[in-house]
Amino acid sequence: MLFRSQMLRNNIQHLQKKGIKVYLYFRQLYRLDDFYVDKPPYKKWIARQKNGDTIPYDYTNPDGPWILADFTNPDFVDWYVQDVKRTIELYDPDGVGWDMSWGDHTFGSTANGSLHHGIMRVFYEIYTWLRQNYPEKRSEEHTSELQSHSFISYAFL
């Protein structure tokens, strides 16, 4: 019996052989039960408002509410970057897509400040790693905020 990860890798390879470009899609959202006390991602990596509450994402998920990870925490960002790299190496996609919700809810809304600095660090580290190790792979950022999309495009050129 194949593990789900191997089945997904096989499906990706099948699509690529047909000429279909496959991108992995990354977000900053988690469910509360995706965090753990004893292994990453740790509960201490949940983004919190100044009053200590989690930062809910304004989207109704049938599996439970989405919350934001704390991109102001350097340990979380280090883990996230390594996790994205491992995922890319495991599945060998044609590129990665980002949707990090650059709306108001991520600007200065945590106890430690804006999530955007850490998110930009993730973009930069993955972008430069891809260029150095997998120059044929692309990195695309989706946003409804034209200013941030333009900034990301110019920052990485």
N, C-alpha and C positions, 0 to 999 in steps of 0.2 A: 504494500500500500504506500502510495506517495504521500509525503507531507504536503500540507497546503502550500507552503512556500515553493516546493518543487513543482507542484501543479501550476502555480501562477507563473513561475519562470518558464515552464514549457509552453503555456498559453502565450506569453509575451514573445517567445521565440517563433511560435507558429505564425503570429500576426506579422512579425518582422519579415519572415520568409515570404509573406504575401505582399510585401512592400508597404505595410502600414507602419507609420512611425508611432512608437509607444512612449509616452511620457509618464513618469511617476509624479503624483500630485501631493504636495506637502502643505500643511496648514499649521496654525499655532493653537488649535483647539483640541481639547481633550474632554472626556467625561470624568467626573470626579473619581469614579472607581478605576480609572486608568493609572492613578498615582498610588504609590506604595510607601510604607514606612521603611522597609528593609532592602529595597532594590529600586533602581531607576525605572521610570521617572519617579522621583521622591515626592512625597506630599509637601515637603518644604519648597518645592518648585512650582507650586500653584501661585499664580499672580493674585495679589490681594489689594483691595482698595485701602485707603488710609484708615478706614474704620475696622479693617481686618476681614471683611467679607470677601468672598471670591468675586471675580469679575465675570458675570454671566455674558454669554454671547447671545444677542437678541435673535435667536433662531430656535424654533421648536423642533426638538429631536425626539422621535418616538422612543429611543433608548435612554432618554434622560437628558438633562440640560448640559450644554457645552459650556466649558469654562476656559479661560485663557491661561496658558503657561507663562511663567515669569521670565521673560527675556531680559530682565534687568539683573538676573542672577548669573554671574559668569560660569558657575559650575553647571547650571542647566544648559547654557549656550554651548559649552564645551561638549557635553553629552549629546545634545541635539545634533551638532555638526557631525560628530562621529557616527551617530545613528543614521543620519542621512547618507553619509559616505558608505557605511556598511550596506545599506539598502540598495544604493546604486550599484555597488559591486556585486551583490547577490543577484539582482534581477536584470542587470545590464540593459537598461532602457535606452532609448535614443536621446533622452533628455529629461529634465525635471521642470515641473511647473509649480509655481508658488502662488498661494492665495492667502496672504497674511492679514487681510482685513485692516486696511490703513485708515479706517474711519475714526471718528472722535473717541470711541471707547478705548482706543489704544494709546491716545495722546495723554501723557501725564496722569493716567488714571490709577496708577499703582502707588503703594506706600513708598516705593523706591524711585518713582519717576516714570518717564515714558518707556514703553516697550520697544519703540522704534530703533533705538541705538543698538540693542541686542539683535533685533531682526535684521538690521543692515549688516551687522557683523556676520550673521549666518549667511546672508546673500553673498557677501564679499568672499568669505572663506570657501564656500561651495563653488562659486563662480571661478575663483582663481585655481582651486583644486581641479575642477573640470578642465580648465584651459591647459593646465600643466600635464594632467594624466589622461584625459579623454577629450582631446580637442574637437573631435567629431560630434560630441554631445552638446546639446543646447540647454540653456537655462532661460525660462520664460516666466515673467511675473504678471499675474492677473490682478488688476485692481480697478475699482470704479473711480478712484481718485487720480485724475490725470496728472496732477502735479507730482505725486510720489512716483508714479510710473516713469515719468520723464526723468526725474532725479535719479532713479535706479539705473535707467538706461545710460545716462551720462556719467554716472559715478563709475560704471564698470568698463567704459570704453577706453 
